[in-house]
Amino acid sequence: MPVCEICGMEAVEVFTCSKCEAKFCKECGDVKNTLCYDCQGWESEELGEDLEEDWDRSWEGTEPH
């Protein structure tokens, strides 16, 4: 029986992540987009960095003198 590389459990079926090629079970990733949980986390973190950068820029020029 195949083993999920994310949780380490045996699974009836594993899927291959389209980014890192890790084998993951249906509980450890997005089967539809073939992304493991780890790569899903990186995608949302990258999005968060963009939002944080925009937030930092929104304060530019508003410092008290």
Secondary structure by P-SEA (a helix, b strand, c coil): ccccccccccccbbbbbcccccccccccccccccccaaaaaaaaaaaaaaaaaaaaaaacccccc
